[in-house]
């Protein structure tokens, strides 16, 4: 299998040509949730079970049904709820991964052999465009025979989040992003040169100040910079303007922004990627600015820095 860093790096290489266009188009033709997706699974856990649901449910066609009358949604595979937590959820049970247009012609689906892929809540994973479907199919194709590893499938998890979690928790997601906005990575400046931070402030001014200028031009407020571990306090009108932008996003857009902000520790960087002010490589440089300075000075720690870099590359969903 190789080291964790090599596994994640291989996934990044596999997805590189697909992911940017997939997530940028994720919300362009968003498919709303519908009650038609509430079909029950073929196999359900015992009613009295108290154990965590970590089984993969396979739905097969009814033996009395004609093979010509069975739709793809009648033969499906449903991921367990533990899929969203990063656990290994079972061995690879399929041979071929393909993409097909949904039965109703509205959206795209991922097929594991002859089964339609479903979300943990047993809703068909209906995707708005072919690029995203192919990117998620690539994540499934990458899985090894000894186990399905959700941590190597960021787009699958992002799509499930956009379909299932964001519609129910939009207000909470936005509030969490706004609460952390005052401590945003790009607002923090090194207080001065020490043995550990020598040259850092100059790097911040060189690399981050252009982003601050862009932010000011976008929202017509000059952000307040600080050197405190506890962050500063941005102007309330400025914060409200950022909040209004978040409120106008679709569920897919908000899921993407939230995922990037979590990985970057910066809502500003997430918005800059979303508005195409930054590409992923530029964002990576800003996120790792301080740590890369330490690596240049003291060297890279194998099994530490390299894993961090690979994990960040894989977790930024627009790569």
Phi, psi and omega in degrees: 000329182085175181289160177303322180296318180293321179299313183291321180296321177299321178296318179300317179297320180297323186268351193305318185282347186253325196291321184300309181293329182295308184284328177297332180260005185304322185258001187293327179227051188304136180261116182290152177292149182219155180293346180292348183269012187265022181296138184285154177285162179286323182241129179239151178292157178305144185297331185262010181289143177243002181281157178296136181283105179231026179264149173264123183262125178255130179250121181252157179295149176298134184298337180274353183276144174288139181299336182278342183258357182277129177272164182295329180291346178275349174235106191217169174230130183247128178284145177287165179298332179293349176302326184280355183257351178099001180289155170287123192254010178137165180286156177294124184248003185237159179253319187239139176243126180224170175238145179214154174293144179300156182302326181272004179076006183247091181104183184232152179233160175254133182248129171257103193059243182259006186259139174280131180286136178238163178280170178302334178267018173069030174258134178306133179283085183266119188251147188286340181210162184292325182300315179293319179300317180292324178295317178291323176300323178296323177296319178291323179296329182290337187299140182273165185292334185276353179175147175266120188248102182302333182293346176263011185230061184296326181287324175299314180294322179295318180296318178296320179298315181296324183280325192246319188268316185300316180303331182269340188230025183307309184299319180293318179299313180297317180297320178297319178296318180291322180300325182271353185298323182294333179261021184303141182308320187285346179272350185268135178237143176299134183290341181164175184278130169229183178300330183270334188244012182302125179088353184291315182299320178297321177295319179297317180295322182289316189266324187265330182304322176299327177290323177297319179295321177296317180299319179296320180290329180287318188247356176062033173223141178271116181297149177267125179265156184209166177238016183270143175294338183266003178081177178247200180226115180277156180302136184299322180294322177298313180298318180296324179295319178294319180298322179296324177298316180295322182293337181272357181283157171282171178299320180294317179296316181294320177299319180293313180299317181296319180295317179293316180299322179294316180288325185270347189056035184202115173290327180298314179296320178298315179293324179294323175292315181300321179272006177064029173277329177237146167262178186295320181296319178294320178296317178303318181297319180291318181297321185260016186306308182291316182293321178295327177296320178291322178297318179299327184274317188248350179099160182273133178268113179293138184082000178234282181298318183295323177292319178300316181295313181296320179294320179294319178299319182284331186274343175281107193290353180259012180294000000 
